Amino acid sequence: MAVFTEVSFDEAARLIDELGIGALRELAPCAGGIENTNYFVDTAAGRYVLTLFERLTAEELPFYLQLMKHFADRGLPVPGPHPDASGSLLLSLKGKPAAVVDRLPGEHHLAPDAADCASLGTLMAGLHLAAADFVPYQPNLRGLAWWTATVPTVLPHLEPRLAALMADELEYQQHLAESPAHASLPRGPIHGDLFRDNVMFENKLLAGVFDFYFAGVDCLLFDIAVALNDWCIDLESGRLLEDRAEALVEAYESVRPLESAEIRLLPAMMRAGAFRFWLSRLWDVHLPRDAKLLKAHDPTHFERVLVQRRAAPWHPARHRPVVP
């Protein structure tokens, strides 16, 4: 949620007037994040978020906006996008594709406990089930194809030890993707970025999830892995905190039980989730873009997480083989 494109009050007001959501009263830039330009918008009718998309194209964006509407129409706590007079969810501002969505209430739980992780697991499974009849298709644009294309641009910036780690993990993930077990994993639209700062809580209850702009069709298990790697770890070391991880997976399975292939490949997918964010953070650091309020995330965090996942594969306790 950095600001790459500055928007004036009058420019935003003209766009907001077209949506029928009340006259603009206040416009404030959002700090944090690294992908798009975001502003908080307060009108006479409510509170919203205005996003100008800096990397995603007008051809890619309908998938995300329609997916958010799909969830919101089914009563899930996802910010619904607001159409213009023609019914289009995709807007335009200052020559860039844009959208206006509801602003969720509440606050982040940046130090989540097991109960918070369970709440996320329940909601994530609900999103996966609700997306089963979502027809539009778009692959995960930060999936294996992106990893394969991006690693060569990042490797020259790394010291030999890290370059070897990256090359080895990419090879592992490429072989995994070619395996019959991986091919059998349930697939569908996933959020793809279910970090704790993309979820809101109000009165200790999960109030909603936002920022679907890394969504795409992929293995449902990848969503679980990404969440485990963020919600259920010791931030200093990257070590998995098993009480939180058990709570998240148990709550998820209370809504959508995992299939045998998912159980078997969970450790490998947790490696994939760590690798994806290590790579993207390195890319942001070494190939930065100019932006007001931009601060790139530290890539060494997910380097530590990946090393931990490689060294200590994890399965939920109830799915571990019984040792006589």
Residue pairs with C-beta under 8 A, 6 or more apart in sequence:
1 30
1 31
1 32
1 33
1 35
1 36
1 38
2 31
2 32
2 33
2 34
2 35
2 36
2 37
2 38
2 291
2 292
2 293
2 294
2 295
3 29
3 30
3 37
3 38
3 39
3 291
3 292
3 293
3 294
4 36
4 37
4 52
4 54
4 289
4 290
4 291
4 292
4 294
5 37
5 52
5 54
5 94
5 96
6 29
6 292
7 27
7 37
7 39
7 50
7 52
7 93
7 94
9 24
9 27
11 93
11 94
12 24
12 27
12 39
12 41
12 50
12 93
13 23
13 24
15 50
15 91
15 93
15 98
15 100
16 22
16 23
16 24
16 41
16 43
16 48
16 50
16 100
17 23
17 24
18 84
18 85
18 91
19 82
19 83
19 84
19 100
20 85
21 43
21 45
21 46
21 48
21 82
21 100
22 43
22 44
22 45
22 46
23 43
23 44
24 41
24 42
24 43
25 42
25 43
25 44
26 40
26 41
26 42
27 39
27 40
27 41
27 42
27 50
28 39
28 40
29 37
29 38
29 39
29 40
29 292
29 293
30 38
30 39
30 40
30 49
31 293
32 197
32 293
32 295
33 211
34 284
34 291
34 294
34 295
34 296
34 297
35 54
35 55
35 213
36 51
36 52
36 53
36 54
36 55
36 56
36 213
37 51
37 52
37 54
37 96
37 291
38 49
38 50
38 51
38 52
39 49
39 50
39 51
40 47
40 48
40 49
40 50
40 103
41 47
41 48
41 49
41 50
41 100
41 103
42 48
46 102
46 103
47 102
47 103
48 82
48 100
48 101
48 102
48 103
49 79
49 100
49 101
49 102
49 103
49 210
50 93
50 98
50 99
50 100
51 98
51 99
51 100
51 101
51 213
52 93
52 94
52 96
52 97
52 98
53 61
53 96
53 97
53 98
53 99
53 213
54 96
54 289
56 64
56 97
56 213
57 97
58 90
58 97
60 138
60 141
61 90
61 97
61 99
62 89
62 90
62 136
63 136
63 137
63 138
63 215
63 216
64 212
64 213
64 215
65 81
65 89
65 90
65 99
66 89
66 134
66 136
67 131
67 134
67 136
67 189
67 212
67 215
68 78
68 79
68 80
68 81
68 101
68 212
69 80
69 81
69 89
70 130
70 131
70 134
71 78
71 127
71 130
71 131
72 78
72 79
72 80
72 102
73 80
74 130
76 123
76 126
76 127
76 130
77 104
77 123
77 206
77 207
77 208
77 209
78 127
78 208
78 209
78 210
78 212
79 101
79 102
79 103
79 104
79 208
79 210
80 101
80 102
81 89
81 99
81 100
81 101
82 89
82 100
82 101
82 102
83 89
84 91
89 99
90 97
90 98
90 99
91 97
91 98
91 99
91 100
92 98
101 210
104 200
104 207
104 208
104 210
105 200
105 202
105 207
105 208
106 200
106 201
106 202
106 207
106 208
107 200
107 201
107 202
108 196
108 197
108 199
108 200
108 201
109 116
109 196
109 199
109 201
110 196
110 197
112 120
112 196
112 231
112 244
113 244
114 243
114 244
114 246
114 247
115 247
116 201
116 206
116 231
117 231
117 232
117 244
117 245
117 247
117 248
117 251
118 247
118 248
118 250
118 251
119 201
119 205
119 206
119 251
120 194
120 199
120 206
120 227
120 231
120 248
120 251
121 224
121 227
121 247
121 248
121 249
121 250
121 251
121 252
121 253
122 251
122 252
122 254
122 255
123 206
123 209
124 191
124 194
124 223
124 224
124 227
124 252
125 251
125 252
125 253
125 254
125 255
125 256
126 255
127 191
127 209
128 188
128 190
128 220
128 223
128 256
129 255
129 256
131 188
131 189
132 188
134 188
134 189
137 217
138 215
138 216
138 217
139 145
139 216
139 217
139 218
140 190
140 192
140 214
140 215
140 216
140 217
140 218
140 222
141 214
141 216
142 192
142 214
142 216
142 276
142 280
143 216
143 218
143 276
144 173
144 174
144 177
147 170
147 173
147 275
147 276
147 279
148 170
148 174
150 279
150 280
150 283
151 166
151 167
151 170
151 279
153 283
153 287
154 166
154 279
154 282
154 283
154 286
155 163
155 166
155 167
157 282
157 286
158 166
158 282
162 303
165 303
165 306
165 307
166 275
166 278
166 279
169 271
169 275
169 306
169 310
170 275
172 268
172 271
173 271
173 272
173 275
176 182
176 265
176 268
176 272
181 261
181 264
181 265
182 219
182 261
182 265
184 259
184 261
185 219
185 220
185 221
185 259
185 261
185 262
185 265
186 219
186 220
186 221
186 259
186 262
187 217
187 218
187 219
187 220
188 217
188 220
189 215
189 216
189 217
190 215
190 216
190 217
190 218
190 219
190 220
190 222
190 223
191 198
191 209
191 212
191 214
191 215
191 223
192 214
192 215
192 216
192 218
192 222
192 223
192 226
193 211
193 213
193 214
193 215
193 226
194 209
194 223
194 226
194 227
194 230
195 226
195 227
195 230
195 231
196 230
196 231
198 209
198 210
198 211
199 206
199 208
199 209
199 210
200 206
200 207
200 208
200 209
200 210
201 207
219 269
220 262
221 258
221 262
221 265
221 266
221 269
222 269
222 272
222 273
224 248
224 249
224 252
224 266
224 269
225 266
225 269
225 270
225 272
225 273
226 273
226 276
226 277
227 248
228 240
228 245
228 248
228 249
228 270
228 273
229 270
229 273
229 274
229 277
229 302
229 305
229 309
231 244
231 248
232 240
232 241
232 242
232 244
232 245
232 248
233 239
233 240
233 241
233 305
233 308
234 241
235 301
237 304
237 308
238 274
238 301
238 302
238 304
238 305
238 306
238 307
238 308
239 308
239 312
240 308
240 309
240 312
240 314
242 314
242 317
245 314
245 316
246 316
246 317
249 258
249 316
250 316
250 318
252 258
258 266
258 319
263 315
263 316
263 319
266 314
266 315
266 316
267 309
267 313
267 314
267 315
268 313
270 309
270 313
270 314
271 306
271 309
271 310
274 302
274 305
274 306
274 308
274 309
275 302
275 306
277 302
277 305
278 299
278 302
278 303
278 305
278 306
281 296
281 297
281 298
281 299
281 301
281 302
282 299
284 296
284 297
284 299
285 296
285 299
288 294
288 296
